[in-house]
Amino acid sequence: MRFDPLVSGIFVKRDNRFRVQVRVGGQIEAAHLPNSGRLGELLMPGHKVWLAPADLDRNPQRRTAYDLALVQFAGRLVSVDARLPGKLVAEALHQGRLTGFEVYTTIRGEVRLGDSRLDFRLDASPAEPPCWLEVKSVTLVENGIARFPDAPTLRGQRHVRELIGAVKSGDRAAVLFVIQRDDAQCFAPYDEADPGFGQVLRQAAEAGVEVHAWRCRVNRKAIQLLDTIPVML
């Protein structure tokens, strides 16, 4: 997935969950942060960032001129846009190149299951049970281990419980963690941030929910799924 031309800046501070201040060309600008995670190790004053200019002509009511897209951290670029993993997975599914899911020819997004809307419902043929697929965005890597979540997520716990219910009803179900950087060697739930999520994820794996993790190649021009990495539960 290619980026439109990005603008460089310097991170100044975070105002709230979805708004940050950045220095662009000597001027302080407000930018939208499309990620509700803590991002504590990334959003540090002085870090170089890359911004996607907003189309203010199409959205004149918008209050920020940019979206925060990339943060330069420890010599590499990290994508912080939590909207991208679902788009990357959708692209891979439609192109038949998401390993383990190539058989599915009907791909529907944002489909209700129980009390939630899950990212994808995949169908192959009437003889095959559907597959429910939930995608989670990961930005935190510690000592080569990708971690999720970096803040408590009751919504994430609920999604995984819905997947457990799907498996119990005879469907296939999977959760896919997309690490928006290339330096992770494996994935593990971040129990220190949300022990409840780690617990329900392990219960899901025991119940038959598949747990996958993909890391990404990121540069200033594009982001793409790179390869799978081991999952440690």
C-alpha positions, 0 to 999 in steps of 0.5 A: 500500500503506497503513501501519498507524498508525506511531509516531515516534521518533529513531534512536540507533544500529545494533546489527547488520544487523537490529537498531537502537535508537531513542528513543520517548517519551523511552525507548530501544527496540529495533527490527527493521531489515528491511533488510541494506543499509548504509544509511549516509546514512540511519541517522544518530543524531538522524534522525527515524524512523517505526516499525511496532508489532509484534503481540506478542500473536501473536508473544510470542517476538519481542524487538523491539517495532517494525519500522523503517519510514521514515527522514526524510532531506533533507526527505523520507521514505525507506522502508527495509523491503526486504520492501515492493518485492516486495509493491508489484510483486505488487500492481501485477501483480495489478491489471494496472498494471505498465507493460510486464507487463499481458499476464500473467494468471498470477503466481507468487511465489518460483519456483525457477530454477536454483540460486535462487528468483526473485521472480516467474514470469509467464505469459500463454498457452501461446503466450507464453514465461514471464517471470522477474522479479526485484525489488530494493529501492533506498534510496540516491540520490546527486545524483539517481541511485538506486544499487544495491547499497550493499553487495556482494551475491553473491546479487544477482549470482547472481539476475541470472545466472539471468535471463541463463540464462532469456533464453538458453533462450527466456524473457523476463526482467527485473530491476526496481529499486524506489527507495523514495523519490521524488527519484531522476531515474535509476538506475545500478548502484553500481560503487563498492560492488560492481563485480561486480554492475554488470558482471553487470547490464550483461552481462545487459542485453546478453544481452536481460534487461530492466532497469527502475527505478521510484520510489515516493511515500512518506508516513506513511500509504502507499507506492506505485509512482510512475513509471519513471525512466531506467536508465543502464548 
